[in-house]
Amino acid sequence: MLTVLKYSEFKYLLLTMLAGVIMSFTSVAKDDGSAPDLRVIRKQLLSALESKKTTDSLYNSLGAIKDRPALINAYMGTLEALKAKHAWNPYYKIKYLNDSEKTFKTAVATDPHNIEIRFMRFSIEHNVPKFLGYTKNLVADREEIIKQVNAKYYTSADKTLVKTIIKFLLDSKRCTAAEQKSLTQHLAAL
């Protein structure tokens, strides 16, 4: 069976992202119509790794948001990749991966310097088998993430998430020696 994401790596990523976040599982959309709470989305995304039901629920919740900002679109792209992971039919696995790729393209075009958007796409492309051809943006995303880390421009990412991003990049073995050195220095400084 086709495995879309390496479960252990993605779980480690999300667990680290969520460290220190104590929230109950509530609807991601706020009652007052304001933007959804990213901490809640991140927490529910962790559950979605193991649960098709949670993936579908969060996907429907975020899909109902009108005029989604780029970051929410990136979360939709992540959920589409998780829908591919949970699908048993190869046709739907590919369909959801194609949807994810298109959603991320839109999100990146809207907010090209958002470190979290680039990181989500990088982590998915890193974990999708290369032969499927969904690794087109790995280099560009890695370079943009490193550029933002160097500039300390983290957008909505907090310190914990930035540490997670740096650790994931280092663990991915996709960085040059100079990039690894620079990332290690940034990690020590955080």
Number of C-alpha atoms within 10 A of each C-alpha: 6 14 14 23 21 15 14 8 15 17 17 14 18 19 16 16 23 21 11 9 12 10 11 9 11 11 16 19 17 11 9 7 8 8 14 19 13 15 15 19 19 18 20 23 23 20 17 21 20 15 15 17 13 17 24 17 15 22 21 13 15 21 14 11 16 7 9 16 13 21 22 20 24 26 26 24 29 26 25 24 28 27 26 27 24 21 18 12 12 12 10 15 22 18 16 21 26 17 18 27 24 12 21 24 18 16 25 20 11 14 14 15 18 21 27 21 26 26 23 19 27 24 23 24 23 20 18 20 16 11 7 10 9 18 18 12 16 19 13 12 23 21 15 18 26 21 14 16 20 13 9 11 14 18 12 13 17 12 12 14 20 23 20 21 28 20 17 19 22 17 12 14 10 15 17 10 10 9 16 19 13 14 22 14 11 16 16 8 7 9
